[in-house]
Amino acid sequence: MTPTQLKQTNIIFNEHKYLLLKDSLNERLNIQYDSLLNAYNKHDSIVVEKLQYYQLENDKLAKKYKKSKQIAIGGGITSVCLLLLLIFL
């Protein structure tokens, strides 16, 4: 084996060693990114559940407000009718 071939062989082995190390680092980074992604997804699902709950509560309050408004209008009309009847009697 010539010195040039030995040098090229050493370069190939060192490059292989470097790439193996880089690959293992990338694998660890991928695992960490997956962990972060799972945490974000869990947080997002909690936020979505809260938003759905608030939407349901908002709908319930809107129905109550609508009923209260209808009762107030009906009471007002009834009061005006009774007042007019008392005035004209």
Buried (B, 14 or more C-beta within 10 A) or exposed (E): EEEEEEEEEEEEEEEEEEEEEEEEEEEEEEEEEEEEEEEEEEEEEEEEEEEEEEEEEEEEEEEEEEEEEEEEEEEEEEEEEEEEEEEEE
